[in-house]
Amino acid sequence: LLTSVLSLVLCIAMLIGTTFAWFTDSAVSTNNRIIGGSLQIDLELLETDGSWTSVKESGKAIFDYKNYEPGYTDVKILRITNDGTLALEWVAKIISENEMSMLADVIDVYVKHGVVSYPSNRSDLDDWDKMGTLAEFTNSISATANGNLEAGACAYFGIALKMRESAGNEFTGVNLGTFDIQILATQYTYEKDSF
């Protein structure tokens, strides 16, 4: 019995001195981040001195001329910049919350993509797309005033308003009213999913 107890104590003593070891390894990926992309645009107006003014920041009116006459043409060059991190799809729209006067029926709207400087003769709009009258173009989205932009890219386009030469004396002193130029942007399906 004494030998059995002694043998049991020796077995326990040997077990205490042993270790149970398995092969181990680990791999760690640190600093994982998920950040939502941003959709942000800016609309800029080309000034006559060649500088660009942000219309979004200044709230400046793009068209602000009080002496329209038959044949008068007002051309504005605009730049849309994608300041966000996502690709976007944009469309230009002229809107008016109030009904415009009959003057909108004799002012034609012209649009041209890719124009980066003012024409030497502002009344020469032969290679511009005629969209119709201001009355027809207001509050409707035109398929010719749109595009896609990747992050950090710019798009240039021009808008021209020309009063028809046929406008008569009945338009003298008529106030058109106010309108807004909006650039609407939505996410464009450019980014690729992981699978």
C-alpha positions in Angstrom: 0.0 0.0 0.0 2.9 2.3 0.8 4.5 1.5 -2.5 1.3 2.4 -4.3 0.9 5.7 -2.5 4.6 6.5 -3.2 4.1 5.6 -6.9 1.0 7.8 -7.1 2.9 10.8 -5.6 5.7 10.3 -8.0 3.3 10.2 -11.0 1.6 13.4 -9.8 5.0 15.1 -9.3 6.0 14.1 -12.9 2.7 15.5 -14.3 3.3 18.8 -12.5 6.7 19.3 -14.1 5.4 18.6 -17.7 3.7 21.1 -20.1 1.0 20.5 -22.7 2.1 22.4 -25.8 0.5 22.8 -29.2 1.9 24.6 -32.3 0.3 28.0 -32.6 0.4 31.0 -35.0 -1.6 34.2 -35.5 -2.2 36.8 -38.2 -3.7 40.3 -37.4 -5.1 42.9 -39.7 -5.0 46.3 -37.9 -6.5 49.7 -38.5 -9.4 48.6 -40.6 -11.7 51.5 -41.5 -15.0 52.0 -43.2 -15.8 55.5 -44.4 -18.9 56.5 -46.3 -18.1 58.2 -49.6 -19.2 61.8 -50.1 -21.2 63.4 -52.9 -20.3 67.1 -53.3 -20.2 69.4 -56.2 -19.3 73.0 -56.9 -20.6 75.3 -59.6 -18.2 78.0 -60.8 -18.6 80.9 -63.2 -15.9 82.1 -65.6 -15.3 85.8 -65.1 -14.1 88.0 -67.9 -10.6 88.3 -66.4 -10.2 84.4 -66.7 -10.8 83.7 -63.0 -13.4 81.3 -61.6 -16.0 82.4 -59.0 -17.8 79.7 -56.9 -21.5 80.3 -57.4 -22.3 77.8 -54.6 -20.3 79.8 -52.0 -21.2 83.3 -53.2 -24.8 82.8 -54.2 -24.0 85.1 -57.1 -26.6 85.5 -59.9 -25.2 84.1 -63.2 -27.5 86.1 -65.4 -28.0 89.7 -64.2 -28.5 92.2 -67.0 -31.2 94.8 -67.2 -31.0 96.1 -70.8 -32.0 93.2 -73.0 -32.9 94.2 -76.5 -33.6 92.3 -79.7 -30.5 90.4 -80.8 -28.8 90.8 -77.4 -26.9 87.6 -76.4 -25.7 86.9 -72.8 -23.2 84.0 -72.7 -22.0 82.3 -69.4 -19.3 79.6 -69.1 -19.8 77.3 -66.1 -17.6 74.7 -64.6 -18.9 71.8 -62.5 -16.4 70.3 -60.1 -16.8 67.0 -58.3 -15.3 67.8 -54.8 -16.5 64.5 -53.3 -15.0 61.0 -53.3 -17.8 59.3 -55.3 -18.4 59.4 -59.0 -21.5 61.4 -59.8 -24.1 62.0 -62.5 -25.2 65.6 -63.0 -27.9 67.5 -64.8 -28.4 71.3 -65.2 -31.8 72.7 -64.8 -33.3 76.2 -65.0 -36.2 76.5 -62.5 -38.6 79.3 -61.5 -40.9 79.2 -58.6 -43.0 82.0 -60.1 -44.5 82.3 -63.5 -42.2 84.3 -65.8 -43.5 87.0 -68.1 -44.1 86.9 -71.8 -40.4 87.9 -72.2 -39.5 84.2 -71.7 -41.2 83.4 -75.0 -38.7 85.5 -77.0 -35.5 84.5 -75.3 -33.8 81.4 -76.8 -31.6 79.1 -74.7 -28.4 77.7 -76.2 -26.1 75.1 -74.5 -22.6 73.9 -75.4 -20.5 71.2 -73.7 -16.8 71.4 -73.3 -16.5 75.1 -73.8 -13.8 76.7 -71.6 -13.6 80.3 -72.9 -15.9 82.9 -74.1 -16.4 83.2 -77.9 -14.9 86.2 -79.5 -18.3 87.1 -81.0 -20.9 86.3 -78.4 -23.7 86.5 -80.9 -22.2 83.6 -83.0 -23.9 80.5 -81.6 -23.8 78.4 -84.8 -22.2 75.4 -83.1 -24.2 75.7 -79.9 -27.3 73.5 -79.3 -30.6 75.5 -79.4 -32.8 74.2 -76.6 -35.9 76.3 -77.3 -37.2 79.3 -75.5 -36.6 80.1 -71.9 -40.3 79.5 -71.3 -39.9 75.9 -72.7 -36.6 75.2 -71.1 -37.6 76.3 -67.6 -38.6 73.6 -65.1 -37.7 70.8 -67.5 -34.6 68.7 -67.5 -32.8 68.6 -70.8 -30.8 65.6 -72.0 -28.1 67.8 -73.4 -27.2 69.6 -70.2 -25.9 66.6 -68.2 -22.9 64.3 -67.7 -20.8 62.1 -65.5 -17.9 63.0 -63.3 -15.3 60.9 -61.4 -14.0 62.2 -58.1 -11.9 65.3 -58.6 -12.9 65.8 -62.2 -14.5 68.9 -63.9 -17.0 69.5 -66.6 -17.4 72.7 -68.6 -20.4 73.9 -70.4 -21.9 77.2 -71.6 -25.4 78.6 -71.4 -26.4 81.5 -73.7 -29.6 83.5 -73.6 -30.4 85.4 -76.8 -33.4 87.7 -77.3 -34.9 87.2 -80.7 -34.5 89.9 -83.3 -38.2 89.7 -84.0 -39.2 90.8 -80.5 -41.3 94.0 -80.9 -42.1 97.1 -78.8 -44.5 95.1 -76.6 -41.5 93.7 -74.7 -40.1 97.2 -73.9 -39.7 97.5 -70.1 -41.1 94.0 -69.4 -39.6 92.3 -66.4 -38.9 88.6 -67.0 -39.0 87.7 -63.3 -36.4 85.5 -61.5 -35.1 82.0 -62.2 -32.5 79.7 -60.7 -29.9 77.6 -62.3 -29.5 74.3 -60.4 -27.0 71.5 -60.9 -28.5 68.3 -59.5 -26.1 65.4 -58.8 -26.7 61.8 -57.9 -24.3 58.9 -57.3 -23.1 57.3 -60.5 -22.5 53.5 -60.6 -18.8 53.8 -61.2 -17.3 52.3 -58.0 -16.9 48.5 -58.2 -18.1 46.1 -55.5 -15.7 43.7 -53.9 -17.3 40.7 -55.7 
